[in-house]
Every structure is written in structure tokens, then in C-alpha cells.
């Protein structure tokens, strides 16, 4: 009987230790996942802003094909940023990203027509992305 109580006590102690370790390990995981998502979001936004600025330079240089490629790259990066913002529950920034996507579409249309005013549309989009980055940095 004593051996059974001893084995039962050890088993309960090990189970309690495992449960405590699992809870302790899981407690920081959500914070770490959120920090990783925020870091990925910042990377996507910085990449999109860089692509928009590259598009402006290409438009200024009258290289509309290259500008269109940069605008398409920015659109892809902002699509991923949009998904990350939705998963983080940041509705204000999601609306701003949708505005940027509309500006990019308009800039791409203008670049397809060899219109220099695509430069101003890309500039507006880059400014809104910079505003989203600033809002993100303040969090």
C-alpha cells in the first residue's frame, strides 16, 4: 500500500510539474506571436513604400514599364500587409491600406497611358503608407 501511495504521489507530482511548465511556456507565446506579426507587418509596409518610391523614380525617368512593375510589387506587399492588419484587428489602418491600393491602381492605369501624373498618385500612396508606418511605430 505504501508503494502504491508513493508511485501515485510521484505521478501526481510529475503531472503537476508538466502542467505548470506547459502553462508557463504558453504564457509568453501569444506575446511572441503578436510581436512576430507586427515585425512582418512593418517589413511589408517598408517594402511597399520602397516599391512606391522606386515607381516614382521610374516615372520621373519616363520608364513607365519599370514603374508598373514597382507598383505591382507594392500592391502585392500591401495585400499581405492588409491580411496582417486584419488579423491584428487594426481597422483604421486597413482602411488606409485600401486607400493606398486604390491609388496604386489609379497610378498603374495612368502609367499605362504614359501619363506623368502617375507620379503624384504614387507619391500620395507612399505618404499614406508612411502614415501607417508612423501609426504602427507609436503602438
C-alpha positions in Angstrom: 0.0 0.0 0.0 2.9 2.4 0.8 4.5 1.7 -2.6 1.2 2.4 -4.4 0.8 5.8 -2.5 4.4 6.6 -3.3 4.0 5.9 -7.0 0.7 7.8 -7.1 2.3 10.7 -5.3 5.2 10.8 -7.8 2.8 10.5 -10.7 0.7 13.4 -9.5 3.8 15.5 -8.8 5.1 14.9 -12.3 1.7 15.7 -13.9 1.5 18.9 -11.9 5.1 19.9 -12.9 4.3 19.2 -16.6 1.1 21.2 -16.4 2.8 24.1 -14.7 5.7 24.0 -17.3 3.2 23.9 -20.2 1.2 26.9 -18.8 4.4 28.8 -18.1 5.7 28.2 -21.6 2.4 29.0 -23.3 2.0 32.3 -21.4 4.6 34.2 -23.5 3.8 32.5 -26.8 0.9 34.8 -27.7 3.0 37.9 -27.0 5.8 36.5 -29.1 3.4 35.7 -32.0 2.0 39.2 -31.9 5.5 40.7 -31.9 6.3 38.5 -34.9 3.2 39.6 -36.8 4.0 43.2 -36.0 7.5 42.8 -37.3 6.2 41.1 -40.5 3.7 43.9 -41.0 6.4 46.5 -40.7 8.6 44.7 -43.2 5.7 44.5 -45.7 4.9 48.2 -45.3 8.5 49.3 -45.6 8.9 47.1 -48.8 5.7 48.6 -50.2 6.9 52.2 -49.5 10.2 51.4 -51.1 8.5 50.0 -54.2 6.3 53.1 -54.5 9.3 55.4 -54.2 11.1 53.3 -56.9 8.0 53.7 -59.1 8.1 57.4 -58.7 11.7 57.5 -59.8 10.9 55.3 -62.8 8.0 57.6 -63.8 10.3 60.6 -63.4 12.8 58.9 -65.7 10.0 58.2 -68.1 10.3 54.4 -67.7 6.6 53.5 -67.4 7.2 49.8 -67.8 9.5 49.7 -64.8 7.2 51.9 -62.8 4.3 49.5 -63.4 6.4 46.6 -62.2 7.2 48.5 -59.0 3.6 49.4 -58.5 2.6 45.8 -58.9 5.2 44.8 -56.3 3.8 47.4 -53.9 0.3 46.0 -54.5 1.4 42.5 -53.5 3.2 43.7 -50.4 0.2 45.8 -49.3 -2.1 42.8 -49.9 -0.1 40.8 -47.4 0.0 43.8 -45.0 -3.8 44.1 -45.3 -4.2 40.5 -44.1 -1.8 41.1 -41.2 -3.6 44.2 -40.2 -6.9 42.4 -40.3 -5.5 39.6 -38.1 -4.2 42.2 -35.6 -7.7 43.9 -35.6 -6.5 47.3 -36.8 -9.4 48.5 -38.8 -8.2 52.1 -39.2 -5.0 51.0 -40.8 -6.9 48.5 -43.0 -9.0 51.4 -44.4 -5.8 53.4 -45.1 -4.3 50.4 -46.9 -7.4 50.1 -49.1 -7.0 53.8 -50.0 -3.4 53.1 -50.9 -4.4 50.2 -53.1 -6.9 52.3 -54.9 -4.2 55.0 -55.5 -1.8 52.3 -56.8 -4.4 51.1 -59.2 -5.0 54.6 -60.5 -1.3 55.2 -60.8 -0.8 52.0 -62.7 -3.7 53.0 -65.1 -2.0 56.4 -65.6 1.4 54.8 -66.2 -0.2 52.5 -68.8 -1.3 55.7 -70.6 2.2 57.2 -70.2 0.8 59.9 -68.0 3.3 61.7 -65.8 0.6 62.5 -63.2 1.0 58.8 -62.1 4.0 60.2 -60.2 1.7 62.3 -57.9 -0.6 59.3 -57.3 2.3 57.1 -56.4 3.5 59.9 -54.1 0.2 60.1 -52.4 0.2 56.4 -51.9 3.7 56.5 -50.4 2.7 59.2 -48.0 -0.3 57.2 -46.7 2.0 54.1 -46.3 4.4 56.3 -44.3 1.5 57.4 -42.1 0.5 53.8 -41.5 4.2 53.1 -40.6 4.2 56.0 -38.2 0.9 54.8 -36.5 2.5 51.4 -36.2 5.7 52.8 -34.6 3.6 54.6 -32.0 2.0 51.3 -30.8 
